[in-house]
Amino acid sequence: MRRTYSLSNDPADGRYRITVKREPRGLVSRLLHDHVSIGHGIAASRPAGDFVLAPGDRPAVLVSAGVGITPMVAMLHTLAAPIRTSPVWFFHGARDGAHHPLRDEIRQLASARPGIVTHVRYSAPLPTDVDHDATGRLDGAAIAAAVNREDADYYLCGPAGFMAAMKRDLRRAGVPAERIYSESFGPR
C-alpha cells in the first residue's frame, strides 16, 4: 500500500515523523492507528516534493486547515530557529479542539522566539474549547490585511475547497501569485 504523507517534525531532527488523521474508511490510516505504535519502523521512500520554504529569511505566513497543519509544523520548526529574524504568522482552521493536532507543539514553537504570531479559528467549537482565537472559517483577505507585508511569502495547505478560496482571496487582496506556495491534501 502506498500513501503520501507530509513530514511534521523538525527537518533537523535526524528522524521522520508523520501525523496521520484516522479516516473511518481509510485503509492505511486505520492500519497505522490500530497496528503501528510510536517508534515502529515502516518501509518508506526518501522524502520528496517541492513544498518547502523559499530561500532567504522573508516574512512567512503559514495558513492551514485540518490535517494540512502537518507540513506547516515542520516549516514552523525551521522558522522558530533563533537564527531567523523575520516575522512569522501561523493561521490554522479546525472544526474544534478535538480536531486540532499538534496544538501544544505549535504553542511551544511560537513562544521560542519573538515575532511569531498564531491565530486559530474553530468553525464549530465544543463547549469545552477555550484555546482558540475566533469562531468561523479562515478568510484569505483578512489574513492578507492582518499581515500587511508586500514581502511576505504565503504557504497554504489543506482541503481542495479551502485552498481554492485562500488563493482566490489572497490574489484579490493583492498578494502576487509568485508569493503563494501550496500543497493540497486528499486522495491522489
C-alpha positions in Angstrom: 0.0 0.0 0.0 1.4 3.4 -1.0 0.4 6.6 0.5 2.0 10.1 0.6 2.2 11.9 3.9 4.0 15.1 4.8 6.7 15.1 7.4 5.5 17.0 10.5 8.7 17.4 12.6 11.8 19.5 12.6 13.8 18.7 9.4 17.0 18.8 11.6 15.7 16.0 13.9 17.5 13.2 12.1 14.3 11.1 12.1 11.0 11.3 10.2 7.6 11.9 11.8 4.2 11.7 10.0 1.0 12.8 11.6 -1.9 10.9 10.2 -5.6 11.6 10.6 -7.6 8.4 11.2 -10.2 8.1 8.5 -13.1 5.8 9.3 -12.9 4.1 5.9 -9.2 4.8 5.3 -7.3 1.5 4.8 -3.8 2.8 5.6 -4.8 5.4 8.2 -6.7 2.7 10.1 -3.8 0.3 9.8 -1.4 3.0 11.1 -3.6 4.0 14.0 -4.6 0.4 15.0 -1.4 -1.5 14.5 1.6 0.8 14.4 2.9 2.4 17.6 5.2 5.4 18.0 8.7 4.2 17.4 7.8 1.4 15.0 9.6 1.4 11.7 7.8 1.3 8.4 9.1 0.9 4.8 9.2 4.3 3.2 10.9 6.1 0.4 13.0 9.2 0.8 11.2 12.5 1.4 10.4 14.3 -1.8 8.4 17.2 -3.1 8.7 20.9 -3.7 6.6 22.3 -0.9 9.4 23.8 1.0 10.3 27.2 2.4 11.7 29.6 -0.1 15.4 30.5 0.3 16.2 33.6 2.5 14.6 35.0 5.6 11.5 36.8 4.2 8.4 37.1 6.4 6.4 33.8 6.2 2.7 33.3 6.5 1.6 29.7 7.2 -2.1 29.0 6.5 -3.6 25.6 7.0 -6.9 23.8 7.7 -7.5 20.4 9.1 -4.6 17.9 8.7 -3.0 20.4 6.3 -1.3 21.6 9.5 1.4 18.8 9.3 3.8 20.4 6.8 3.2 23.8 8.4 4.5 22.4 11.8 7.7 21.2 10.1 8.1 24.6 8.5 7.4 26.3 11.8 10.3 24.3 13.4 12.7 25.9 10.9 11.2 29.4 11.2 11.3 29.3 15.0 15.1 28.8 15.0 17.0 31.6 16.8 18.9 32.5 13.7 15.7 33.5 12.0 14.6 37.1 12.5 11.7 37.8 10.0 8.2 37.7 11.3 6.1 34.6 11.0 2.3 34.3 11.1 0.7 30.9 11.7 -3.0 30.7 10.8 -4.9 27.5 11.3 -8.6 26.5 10.9 -10.1 23.4 12.5 -13.6 22.1 13.3 -12.9 22.1 17.1 -10.3 21.3 19.7 -10.7 17.6 19.2 -9.7 18.1 15.5 -6.6 20.3 16.2 -3.5 18.1 16.1 -0.1 19.3 17.3 -1.6 22.3 19.2 0.8 22.2 22.1 3.8 21.8 19.9 2.8 24.9 17.9 2.3 26.9 21.1 5.8 25.9 22.2 7.4 26.8 18.9 5.6 30.1 18.7 7.0 31.0 22.1 10.5 30.0 21.1 11.4 33.4 19.7 9.8 36.9 19.3 8.0 37.6 16.1 5.8 34.5 15.7 2.1 35.2 15.8 -0.5 32.4 15.9 -4.2 32.7 15.1 -6.6 29.7 15.4 -10.2 29.6 14.3 -12.6 26.8 15.1 -15.6 26.5 12.8 -17.7 24.6 15.3 -16.1 24.8 18.7 -17.1 22.5 21.5 -18.3 24.0 24.8 -15.0 23.0 26.4 -12.9 24.7 23.7 -11.4 27.8 25.2 -8.0 27.9 23.5 -8.9 29.3 20.0 -8.8 32.9 18.9 -12.1 33.1 17.0 -15.0 31.2 15.7 -15.6 30.7 12.0 -13.5 29.9 8.9 -10.3 31.5 7.9 -10.5 34.2 5.3 -7.7 35.0 2.9 -8.5 38.7 2.6 -8.5 39.1 6.4 -5.2 37.2 6.6 -3.6 39.4 4.0 -4.9 42.5 5.8 -3.6 41.3 9.2 -0.1 40.5 7.7 0.0 43.7 5.6 3.5 42.9 4.2 4.3 43.0 0.5 7.4 41.0 1.0 5.7 38.0 2.8 5.6 34.5 1.4 2.3 32.6 1.9 2.3 28.9 2.4 -1.1 27.1 2.1 -2.1 23.5 2.9 -5.5 21.9 3.4 -8.5 20.5 1.6 -9.2 21.5 -2.0 -12.1 23.9 -1.3 -10.1 25.7 1.4 -7.1 26.0 -0.9 -9.1 27.4 -3.8 -10.8 30.0 -1.5 -7.5 31.0 0.1 -5.7 31.5 -3.2 -8.6 33.5 -4.6 -8.9 35.7 -1.6 -5.2 36.3 -1.3 -4.9 37.2 -5.0 -7.9 39.6 -4.7 -6.2 41.2 -1.7 -3.2 41.9 -3.9 -0.8 39.1 -2.9 1.3 38.3 -6.0 0.9 34.7 -7.3 4.6 34.1 -7.0 4.4 34.7 -3.3 1.8 31.9 -2.8 3.1 28.4 -2.3 0.7 25.5 -1.8 0.2 21.8 -1.3 -3.2 20.2 -1.3 -4.2 17.2 0.8 -6.6 14.5 -0.3 -6.8 11.3 -2.4 -4.3 11.3 -5.3 
